[in-house]
Amino acid sequence: MRLDYVSYAVAIILFIVTGVALAYPSLEPKELWVVSTAVFGLIFLSLGYLQRPKPQAKTLTVETPQPVAAPVTPPSAEPTTLQFVEQATPPAEQASPTPSLQGASLEVAAETSVLSLTDVKGIGPKRAEQLKSIGIASVESLAAASAEDIASKLKISPKIANAWIDEAKKLIGKS
């Protein structure tokens, strides 16, 4: 049994005795009974409050759901990329005072190259995404890039970038 419940029970009994002492006029030293039982009742009430168990921190366990495997779709045989092609503008249009994008058009060209950045030794899917984010989307553009430029943008060693460039040049030479 918890000690705070016992203290509360004693306090209730003492308050009942206080009420009885006030109700019966036959008790001579009435003030002594009332004061003493009321004081002891308050003491036991406070002891019960101090003895109550402290709340424990609730621990919440969360189960993470297991990832569901997505159906695997085969990659397309030929990747398509978007290229901007600048067309020559006639001299009459070049003389216009307001700049315009009349000479630029968007063409979709399907590259016949089946090489991807992940074919280069040392480049995985994550590194290929990083290379694409800095503007290197193909093995050809990797072969033409500067090792120092790649190293500074990706914060890697220039030796690693140079090795990728050499490998890309080898792959282009084979295909």
Rosetta silent file (secondary structure, phi, psi, omega in degrees, C-alpha in Angstrom):
SEQUENCE: MRLDYVSYAVAIILFIVTGVALAYPSLEPKELWVVSTAVFGLIFLSLGYLQRPKPQAKTLTVETPQPVAAPVTPPSAEPTTLQFVEQATPPAEQASPTPSLQGASLEVAAETSVLSLTDVKGIGPKRAEQLKSIGIASVESLAAASAEDIASKLKISPKIANAWIDEAKKLIGKS
SCORE:     score description
SCORE:     0.000 S_00000001
   1 L     0.000  140.823 -178.771    0.000    0.000    0.000 S_00000001
   2 L   -74.228  141.946 -176.588    1.269    3.448   -0.839 S_00000001
   3 H   -68.645  -30.259  179.724    2.337    5.639    2.047 S_00000001
   4 H   -67.486  -34.838  177.040    0.581    8.732    0.694 S_00000001
   5 H   -64.552  -39.155  178.678   -2.803    6.944    0.864 S_00000001
   6 H   -63.342  -43.965 -179.940   -2.155    6.060    4.523 S_00000001
   7 H   -63.969  -40.283  177.248   -1.294    9.702    5.313 S_00000001
   8 H   -63.764  -39.999 -179.971   -4.437   10.928    3.542 S_00000001
   9 H   -64.368  -43.323  178.260   -6.556    8.416    5.489 S_00000001
  10 H   -63.412  -40.271  179.222   -5.080    9.570    8.837 S_00000001
  11 H   -63.296  -41.123  178.830   -5.690   13.223    7.845 S_00000001
  12 H   -64.156  -42.246  178.579   -9.337   12.444    7.011 S_00000001
  13 H   -61.650  -43.052  179.637   -9.795   10.662   10.362 S_00000001
  14 H   -65.336  -35.674  177.054   -8.272   13.640   12.198 S_00000001
  15 H   -69.702  -34.217  175.402  -10.591   16.069   10.388 S_00000001
  16 H   -65.418  -42.944  177.477  -13.565   13.893   11.326 S_00000001
  17 H   -61.567  -37.727  177.165  -12.426   13.967   14.988 S_00000001
  18 H   -62.073  -43.822  178.210  -12.163   17.772   14.703 S_00000001
  19 H   -63.663  -39.882  178.444  -15.736   17.930   13.430 S_00000001
  20 H   -66.144  -40.847  179.741  -16.953   15.674   16.259 S_00000001
  21 H   -62.716  -34.734  177.230  -15.112   17.824   18.850 S_00000001
  22 H   -74.683  -30.733 -175.474  -16.887   20.900   17.523 S_00000001
  23 H   -78.356  -34.200 -177.972  -20.288   19.159   17.448 S_00000001
  24 L   -92.194  123.169  179.215  -20.339   17.843   21.050 S_00000001
  25 L   -81.186   -7.200 -176.264  -20.648   20.508   23.728 S_00000001
  26 L   -77.262  -17.628  179.079  -19.716   18.045   26.497 S_00000001
  27 L   -74.459  122.670 -175.404  -15.976   18.184   25.765 S_00000001
  28 L   -71.066  -63.797 -179.162  -14.481   20.677   28.195 S_00000001
  29 L   -81.822   70.980 -174.818  -11.192   21.761   26.652 S_00000001
  30 H   -62.710  -38.634 -177.682  -12.831   22.169   23.225 S_00000001
  31 H   -63.190  -37.528 -179.293  -10.196   24.544   21.903 S_00000001
  32 H   -65.581  -43.837  179.451   -7.416   22.029   22.562 S_00000001
  33 H   -64.383  -45.766 -175.957   -9.244   19.234   20.686 S_00000001
  34 H   -65.938  -47.157 -176.852  -10.130   21.390   17.724 S_00000001
  35 H   -67.890  -46.892 -176.135   -6.720   22.983   17.331 S_00000001
  36 H   -65.925  -44.377 -179.586   -4.677   19.816   17.889 S_00000001
  37 H   -69.333  -35.096  177.762   -6.705   17.582   15.554 S_00000001
  38 H   -66.775  -41.747  179.849   -6.847   20.283   12.869 S_00000001
  39 H   -66.388  -45.550  178.590   -3.070   20.832   13.062 S_00000001
  40 H   -65.435  -36.536  175.702   -2.294   17.101   12.953 S_00000001
  41 H   -60.823  -43.306  177.225   -4.756   16.650   10.086 S_00000001
  42 H   -65.753  -37.391  178.168   -2.948   19.336    8.096 S_00000001
  43 H   -63.005  -47.014 -179.831    0.415   17.757    8.926 S_00000001
  44 H   -68.491  -32.116  176.604   -0.718   14.323    7.697 S_00000001
  45 H   -64.385  -43.854  178.904   -2.307   15.896    4.621 S_00000001
  46 H   -69.720  -35.178  175.765    0.995   17.569    3.707 S_00000001
  47 H   -63.857  -40.587  177.040    2.934   14.348    4.437 S_00000001
  48 H   -61.974  -40.114  179.215    0.624   12.478    2.068 S_00000001
  49 H   -65.304  -40.312 -179.804    1.234   15.101   -0.594 S_00000001
  50 H   -71.624  -26.495 -177.273    5.012   14.847   -0.136 S_00000001
  51 H   -88.664   -2.942 -177.955    4.942   11.019   -0.232 S_00000001
  52 L   -65.223  148.934 -179.732    3.025   10.736   -3.506 S_00000001
  53 L   -69.605  142.250  179.983    4.956    9.033   -6.317 S_00000001
  54 L   -77.064  142.703  179.201    6.626   11.345   -8.797 S_00000001
  55 L   -66.677  135.175  179.049    5.367   11.103  -12.384 S_00000001
  56 L   -87.039  147.872  176.832    7.694    9.100  -14.582 S_00000001
  57 L   -68.991  128.120 -179.686    8.737   10.389  -17.965 S_00000001
  58 L   -76.518  131.815  175.056    6.721    8.566  -20.566 S_00000001
  59 L  -100.432  127.356 -177.778    8.805    6.842  -23.173 S_00000001
  60 L  -104.643  119.615  177.445    7.231    6.797  -26.558 S_00000001
  61 L  -102.313  124.729 -179.104    8.285    4.011  -28.855 S_00000001
  62 L  -115.532  125.135  177.243    7.643    4.649  -32.487 S_00000001
  63 L   -91.044  127.213  178.259    8.013    1.877  -34.982 S_00000001
  64 L   -82.816  134.566 -179.750    9.258    3.050  -38.323 S_00000001
  65 L   -68.780  144.780  178.478    7.431    1.467  -41.210 S_00000001
  66 L   -75.237  136.939 -179.969    9.450   -0.791  -43.439 S_00000001
  67 L   -66.715  140.233  178.921    9.924    0.606  -46.930 S_00000001
  68 L   -93.798  131.006 -178.694    7.887   -1.101  -49.578 S_00000001
  69 L   -70.298  128.522  178.682    9.835   -2.057  -52.655 S_00000001
  70 L   -78.932  150.210  178.228    8.591   -0.233  -55.715 S_00000001
  71 L   -63.246  140.151 -177.248    8.070   -2.244  -58.871 S_00000001
  72 L   -86.164  124.518  176.261   11.165   -2.217  -61.020 S_00000001
  73 L  -108.380  137.365 -179.064   10.694   -0.711  -64.446 S_00000001
  74 L   -68.655  140.651  179.453   13.341   -1.282  -67.082 S_00000001
  75 L   -68.605  152.394  179.172   15.211    1.873  -68.105 S_00000001
  76 L   -68.975  151.760 -174.921   14.585    3.197  -71.579 S_00000001
  77 L   -67.691  -38.639 -177.214   17.142    2.203  -74.162 S_00000001
  78 L  -123.224  115.300  178.143   17.989    5.743  -75.248 S_00000001
  79 L   -72.520  145.503  177.194   18.014    8.618  -72.751 S_00000001
  80 E  -110.734  141.153  178.521   16.738   11.926  -74.026 S_00000001
  81 E  -129.285  154.796  177.231   18.191   15.248  -72.982 S_00000001
  82 E   -92.332  134.779  177.990   17.143   18.829  -73.607 S_00000001
  83 E  -130.268  140.879  174.141   19.572   21.041  -75.481 S_00000001
  84 E   -91.692  128.407  179.561   19.395   24.752  -76.247 S_00000001
  85 E  -116.162  123.548  179.687   20.291   25.502  -79.833 S_00000001
  86 E   -88.774  124.058  177.976   21.179   29.074  -80.780 S_00000001
  87 L  -100.010  146.991  179.676   20.030   29.982  -84.256 S_00000001
  88 L   -70.187  136.450  178.460   21.665   32.721  -86.280 S_00000001
  89 L   -99.801  145.138  177.800   19.554   35.870  -86.485 S_00000001
  90 L   -65.120  153.409 -177.769   19.401   37.955  -89.627 S_00000001
  91 H   -60.072  -28.208 -179.824   21.274   41.288  -89.478 S_00000001
  92 H   -67.494  -34.893  179.703   18.014   43.263  -89.648 S_00000001
  93 H   -77.160  -26.875 -179.782   16.818   41.741  -86.402 S_00000001
  94 H   -69.417  -23.327 -177.945   20.148   42.343  -84.665 S_00000001
  95 L   -80.527   -4.620 -178.668   19.735   46.077  -85.128 S_00000001
  96 L   -68.381  138.887 -175.194   16.585   46.160  -82.972 S_00000001
  97 L   -71.647  -23.715 -178.199   17.110   48.240  -79.791 S_00000001
  98 L   -97.999  130.670  178.566   15.285   45.792  -77.480 S_00000001
  99 L   -72.367  143.079  179.124   16.945   42.468  -76.723 S_00000001
 100 L  -142.707  168.850  178.888   14.795   39.451  -77.430 S_00000001
 101 L  -105.739   36.120 -178.081   15.015   35.703  -77.473 S_00000001
 102 L   -68.508  -31.248 -176.223   13.806   35.379  -81.052 S_00000001
 103 L   -83.478  -12.234 -177.493   16.937   33.550  -82.129 S_00000001
 104 E   -96.740  136.216  176.335   16.879   30.967  -79.329 S_00000001
 105 E  -137.564  159.714 -177.572   14.739   27.898  -79.623 S_00000001
 106 E  -106.720  122.317  178.250   14.344   24.748  -77.604 S_00000001
 107 E  -122.635  144.300  176.318   14.914   21.481  -79.343 S_00000001
 108 E  -102.299  118.752 -179.684   14.716   17.992  -77.905 S_00000001
 109 E  -116.354  134.846  177.915   17.470   15.809  -79.202 S_00000001
 110 E   -91.999  117.957  178.634   17.768   12.139  -78.466 S_00000001
 111 L   -78.838  138.711 -179.450   21.358   11.247  -77.769 S_00000001
 112 L   -89.295   -4.893  179.566   22.448    7.965  -79.193 S_00000001
 113 L   -71.202  129.498  179.323   25.137    7.558  -76.540 S_00000001
 114 L   -98.641    3.364  178.898   24.349    4.731  -74.170 S_00000001
 115 L   -80.288  136.072  173.927   27.094    5.744  -71.752 S_00000001
 116 L  -118.865  167.983 -178.857   25.981    7.197  -68.450 S_00000001
 117 H   -62.110  -28.024 -179.554   28.006    8.841  -65.713 S_00000001
 118 H   -73.794  -10.313  175.313   27.699    5.709  -63.585 S_00000001
 119 H   -75.332  -18.282  178.450   29.676    3.808  -66.254 S_00000001
 120 L   -75.926  131.730 -178.551   32.745    5.804  -65.208 S_00000001
 121 L   -62.414  126.136  178.873   34.789    3.938  -62.612 S_00000001
 122 L    98.288   -4.012  179.681   34.347    5.560  -59.188 S_00000001
 123 L  -113.238  118.001  177.055   31.051    7.336  -59.938 S_00000001
 124 L  -100.654 -173.515 -178.239   27.921    5.930  -58.346 S_00000001
 125 H   -61.910  -39.859 -179.223   24.314    7.120  -58.557 S_00000001
 126 H   -67.835  -42.715 -179.888   24.703    9.768  -55.841 S_00000001
 127 H   -68.072  -34.015  177.159   27.888   11.200  -57.316 S_00000001
 128 H   -63.319  -39.921  176.919   26.269   11.184  -60.768 S_00000001
 129 H   -64.124  -38.523  178.537   23.420   13.306  -59.371 S_00000001
 130 H   -65.820  -40.134  178.554   25.957   15.708  -57.869 S_00000001
 131 H   -65.540  -39.954  178.371   27.740   15.983  -61.193 S_00000001
 132 H   -64.188  -34.100 -179.347   24.437   16.638  -62.976 S_00000001
 133 H   -69.215  -22.671  177.588   23.651   19.395  -60.471 S_00000001
 134 L   -98.738    7.182  173.099   26.851   21.248  -61.441 S_00000001
 135 L   102.714    7.474  178.167   26.131   20.905  -65.167 S_00000001
 136 L  -107.149  101.628 -172.535   27.919   17.686  -66.123 S_00000001
 137 L  -107.063   -9.367 -177.985   25.179   15.420  -67.458 S_00000001
 138 L  -139.782  168.611  178.795   27.069   13.071  -69.772 S_00000001
 139 H   -67.249  -34.216  179.425   30.349   11.231  -70.092 S_00000001
 140 H   -63.986  -43.467  179.710   31.289   13.540  -72.962 S_00000001
 141 H   -70.068  -28.291  175.113   30.827   16.660  -70.826 S_00000001
 142 H   -68.765  -40.411 -179.787   32.834   15.015  -68.040 S_00000001
 143 H   -65.738  -29.385 -178.544   35.682   14.314  -70.450 S_00000001
 144 H   -90.018   -5.897 -175.339   35.695   17.963  -71.530 S_00000001
 145 L   -81.474  165.102  178.125   35.501   19.367  -67.985 S_00000001
 146 L   -92.437  135.199 -178.616   38.313   20.752  -65.869 S_00000001
 147 H   -65.225  -39.408 -179.622   39.503   18.628  -62.925 S_00000001
 148 H   -66.651  -38.168  179.286   40.087   21.688  -60.744 S_00000001
 149 H   -64.370  -46.260  178.826   36.609   23.031  -61.493 S_00000001
 150 H   -63.815  -44.087 -177.908   34.932   19.728  -60.588 S_00000001
 151 H   -62.120  -40.020 -178.589   37.095   19.337  -57.483 S_00000001
 152 H   -72.586  -36.665 -178.409   36.244   22.812  -56.182 S_00000001
 153 H   -74.466  -36.198 -178.747   32.505   22.489  -56.829 S_00000001
 154 H   -95.741   -4.726 -179.828   32.154   18.991  -55.331 S_00000001
 155 L    57.876   52.705  176.457   34.804   19.554  -52.631 S_00000001
 156 L  -126.605  176.674 -179.987   36.837   16.503  -53.585 S_00000001
 157 L   -73.873  139.741  175.899   40.464   15.906  -54.434 S_00000001
 158 H   -61.719  -26.562  177.657   41.618   17.054  -57.871 S_00000001
 159 H   -64.143  -40.563  179.429   43.276   13.645  -58.268 S_00000001
 160 H   -66.426  -45.106  179.498   39.893   11.911  -58.045 S_00000001
 161 H   -62.404  -39.647  178.542   38.340   14.334  -60.529 S_00000001
 162 H   -64.894  -38.296  177.888   41.289   13.841  -62.876 S_00000001
 163 H   -64.450  -39.459  177.220   40.874   10.054  -62.632 S_00000001
 164 H   -63.400  -42.976 -178.624   37.193   10.403  -63.572 S_00000001
 165 H   -64.386  -43.509  177.647   38.080   12.592  -66.548 S_00000001
 166 H   -61.477  -43.170  178.910   40.728   10.113  -67.750 S_00000001
 167 H   -64.493  -39.539  178.298   38.263    7.223  -67.406 S_00000001
 168 H   -64.091  -40.153  178.056   35.601    9.211  -69.293 S_00000001
 169 H   -64.294  -37.803  177.313   38.065    9.881  -72.130 S_00000001
 170 H   -64.779  -42.601 -179.583   38.851    6.160  -72.301 S_00000001
 171 H   -65.798  -36.948  178.929   35.145    5.284  -72.437 S_00000001
 172 H   -67.738  -37.818  179.044   34.528    7.806  -75.228 S_00000001
 173 H   -65.670  -31.515 -179.511   37.451    6.390  -77.194 S_00000001
 174 H   -75.790  -33.948 -173.381   36.008    2.843  -76.940 S_00000001
 175 L   -89.290    0.000    0.000   32.500    3.731  -78.116 S_00000001
